[in-house]
Amino acid sequence: CFDSPVITEEDLARTKTYAVERKRRDLRSNAQSFHEWIHSLKTQVIVEDLNEANLPRAVQLMNKTNQMNLSSRRMSEEELCDWSSSDNRHLWTFRVADKFGDAGVTGLASIQIEQESATIIDFVLSCRVIGRMVEETMLHFVTRVTDQLGVNNIIAEYVPTPNNNVCLSFWIERSGF
């Protein structure tokens, strides 16, 4: 109970994030279509391997994100480092920015490879960027990497919780899985 909380860049920018989100909603209401709005945002998704700099935020995402969280695993920094250090496992973070600014590290995905199959273990995305095609971009990246690794089968196992129906909707309605 005496652990000191980690305050990330994303935590410090939260108030600004809410103001910027209003601008996105205004832009959305004036766009002719969803795709026009998405195009006008000029979204960039930057992928990084798990590293010392993004580790605190990756752990925070795993432990706090509920809506878009495939497995709802909860881990400490040490546990996540240990888990991801295996040669058959890969973990990436996703930083999202658009014309309104940098949302920071808002997503993570991990896979575990066994023979010619890959299991998507974690697929986590902050609610701040859900619905802007970031989840599709993350999944595209994961499937591209698994293809490059010679994987023939990809499995994504959804673990239901009272709060992650948004995740289920993505996997059933939009993911192609």
Protein Blocks (a to p, Z undefined) as FASTA:
>chain_A
ZZccdddfklmmmmmmmmmmmmmmmmmmmpmbfklmmmmnopacddddddfklmmmmmmm
mmmpmklcfklpacdfklmmmmmmpmkbccdddddddfkbcebjabdcddddehjaccdf
bdcddfklgoilmmmmmmmmmmmmmmmnopabdcddddddfklmmmmmmmmmmnoZZ
